[in-house]
Amino acid sequence: MKSSPVLFCFTVDDLCFEGYSSEEHLRRLLDFCAKQELKATLFTVPLAQGKALRERPGYVSILKDAIAAGHEVGQHGLEHDRFEFGIPPAMVLALSHEGPARERLKNHRAEIEKELAIAPLRRRLARGRDILKQALGLPIQGFRGPCLSICDNLFHALEAERFVYDSSRHMQPGGWDLLNRGACVPSPITRKVFDSLQYAGSLRVLPLTAEYTWYLKPAMFDATLKLAIHDFDACMDAGIPFVPICHVSPIREGEEDCGFKLYRELIRHAQERAAAAGAELRMLTLSEACQTLPALARSQEKQNGGTHG
């Protein structure tokens, strides 16, 4: 029996968000994707630093070219406020640069949670999506919360606004353990974990695995690549999409080209592992993965005798 296709869904966060994105770094990242035949889902901040995307002609031009090349644009919050769509997970708030966010949550949690009702969430979602649509001339199907922030109401609001998918949940906290502590014990990634993160309604949840290239340094390269390979292999074995995340400037600004080197080696491993299994490795956007998943699930069930691993 032919093996199920293996889905590799590369995602990029923080487009337009100053300090973590620049037009030059985005062009170089897209050049890398072209050389690797890698499709990307580009999560773009609609109103970064109070400036709508349509007021950034350089980014608009790059994104339109990216879409024409087969990439996809997703919505990344509204202004990239840490708490505009939920509360980031503890592993994100533990990062060294998140001190102000930790303090804000400690002192203003009640006010933050009050703003996470469905109605204001829907208004922010609609405003951000309209900004992206006006600039790019096409509908936006997917969402990722800034700093992976979520709340229960977010998923109800996304469904009400007819988003196709969300990619704010995560499956591998070990990536942030490496950043925070320099070591990690990888969490298991299984079909059961994937299914447990799904929303009960029509919205598809495509959880990411981890961030592997955040200002990556040579000293952490081997441990990080080992974790990335672990996560890819686990996703392949479970028959679920592998959804890594990177950020526009941090992947470029790591030392000695470590970020791009990691993905070159990871993609080579993915190609070899898929070929050894007689499976097709598909580099897809998250919207394309949504279209592929039903058939993939049926194929996986047949291979597993009707059960999930």
KAURJO-V330570 format. One record per residue. N is the residue number from 1. PSI is psi in radians with two decimals (* if undefined). Layout:
# KAURJO-V330570
N|PSI + N|PSI
This chain:
# KAURJO-V330570
1|2.34 + 2|2.42 + 3|2.68 + 4|2.62 + 5|2.65 + 6|2.19 + 7|2.11 + 8|1.92 + 9|1.62 + 10|2.29 + 11|2.61 + 12|2.32 + 13|2.84 + 14|0.35 + 15|2.29 + 16|-0.15 + 17|1.89 + 18|2.46 + 19|-0.51 + 20|0.10 + 21|2.51 + 22|2.76 + 23|-0.71 + 24|-0.81 + 25|-0.62 + 26|-0.75 + 27|-0.77 + 28|-0.64 + 29|-0.73 + 30|-0.58 + 31|-0.73 + 32|-0.77 + 33|-0.73 + 34|-0.74 + 35|-0.57 + 36|0.03 + 37|0.81 + 38|2.12 + 39|2.54 + 40|2.57 + 41|2.07 + 42|1.76 + 43|1.98 + 44|2.36 + 45|2.06 + 46|-0.64 + 47|0.89 + 48|2.31 + 49|0.55 + 50|0.19 + 51|2.06 + 52|2.65 + 53|-0.68 + 54|-0.31 + 55|0.10 + 56|1.35 + 57|-0.55 + 58|-0.83 + 59|-0.75 + 60|-0.77 + 61|-0.78 + 62|-0.77 + 63|-0.67 + 64|-0.70 + 65|-0.68 + 66|-0.75 + 67|-0.74 + 68|-0.48 + 69|-0.01 + 70|0.00 + 71|3.03 + 72|2.56 + 73|2.26 + 74|2.89 + 75|2.28 + 76|1.44 + 77|-2.70 + 78|-1.12 + 79|0.02 + 80|0.56 + 81|2.41 + 82|-0.55 + 83|0.32 + 84|-0.35 + 85|0.12 + 86|-2.73 + 87|2.23 + 88|2.67 + 89|2.76 + 90|-0.63 + 91|-0.56 + 92|-0.79 + 93|-0.36 + 94|-0.22 + 95|2.59 + 96|-0.59 + 97|0.04 + 98|0.29 + 99|-0.85 + 100|-0.64 + 101|-0.72 + 102|-0.74 + 103|-0.72 + 104|-0.76 + 105|-0.70 + 106|-0.71 + 107|-0.31 + 108|0.50 + 109|-0.73 + 110|-0.77 + 111|-0.69 + 112|-0.86 + 113|-0.53 + 114|-0.58 + 115|0.06 + 116|0.45 + 117|2.83 + 118|-0.75 + 119|-0.91 + 120|-0.54 + 121|-0.75 + 122|-0.69 + 123|-0.75 + 124|-0.74 + 125|-0.83 + 126|-0.72 + 127|-0.80 + 128|-0.75 + 129|-0.68 + 130|-0.70 + 131|-0.79 + 132|-0.73 + 133|-0.72 + 134|-0.65 + 135|-0.62 + 136|-0.29 + 137|0.43 + 138|2.72 + 139|2.68 + 140|2.24 + 141|-0.41 + 142|2.81 + 143|2.53 + 144|2.27 + 145|2.53 + 146|2.35 + 147|0.50 + 148|0.48 + 149|2.35 + 150|2.89 + 151|2.88 + 152|-0.68 + 153|-0.43 + 154|-0.76 + 155|-0.61 + 156|-0.72 + 157|-0.71 + 158|-0.75 + 159|-0.74 + 160|-0.59 + 161|0.08 + 162|0.65 + 163|2.60 + 164|-0.71 + 165|2.78 + 166|2.56 + 167|0.86 + 168|-0.42 + 169|2.84 + 170|2.79 + 171|-0.28 + 172|1.56 + 173|-0.25 + 174|-0.51 + 175|-0.67 + 176|-0.49 + 177|-0.69 + 178|-0.71 + 179|-0.69 + 180|-0.60 + 181|-0.15 + 182|0.15 + 183|2.79 + 184|2.73 + 185|1.95 + 186|2.38 + 187|2.55 + 188|2.46 + 189|2.03 + 190|2.93 + 191|-0.65 + 192|-0.75 + 193|-0.82 + 194|-0.84 + 195|-0.60 + 196|-0.34 + 197|-0.03 + 198|2.67 + 199|2.54 + 200|-0.35 + 201|-2.65 + 202|-0.29 + 203|2.26 + 204|2.34 + 205|2.13 + 206|1.48 + 207|2.47 + 208|2.87 + 209|-1.31 + 210|3.00 + 211|2.16 + 212|-0.15 + 213|0.51 + 214|1.73 + 215|0.84 + 216|2.35 + 217|2.71 + 218|-0.62 + 219|-0.44 + 220|0.05 + 221|-0.90 + 222|-0.77 + 223|-0.67 + 224|-0.75 + 225|-0.69 + 226|-0.76 + 227|-0.76 + 228|-0.72 + 229|-0.74 + 230|-0.81 + 231|-0.73 + 232|-0.85 + 233|-0.71 + 234|-0.73 + 235|-0.74 + 236|-0.79 + 237|-0.57 + 238|-0.18 + 239|0.63 + 240|2.78 + 241|2.45 + 242|2.08 + 243|1.41 + 244|2.77 + 245|2.45 + 246|3.01 + 247|2.56 + 248|-0.97 + 249|-0.72 + 250|-0.59 + 251|-0.55 + 252|-0.56 + 253|0.10 + 254|2.88 + 255|2.49 + 256|0.68 + 257|0.46 + 258|-0.68 + 259|-0.89 + 260|-0.62 + 261|-0.73 + 262|-0.79 + 263|-0.57 + 264|-0.77 + 265|-0.64 + 266|-0.73 + 267|-0.71 + 268|-0.76 + 269|-0.77 + 270|-0.73 + 271|-0.76 + 272|-0.71 + 273|-0.75 + 274|-0.76 + 275|-0.71 + 276|-0.50 + 277|0.00 + 278|0.53 + 279|2.69 + 280|2.24 + 281|2.06 + 282|2.13 + 283|1.89 + 284|2.70 + 285|2.92 + 286|-0.60 + 287|-0.72 + 288|-0.64 + 289|-0.69 + 290|-0.70 + 291|-0.49 + 292|-0.47 + 293|-0.75 + 294|-0.80 + 295|-0.64 + 296|-0.73 + 297|-0.72 + 298|-0.72 + 299|-0.71 + 300|-0.68 + 301|-0.70 + 302|-0.74 + 303|-0.58 + 304|0.17 + 305|0.50 + 306|0.12 + 307|2.76 + 308|2.49 + 309|*
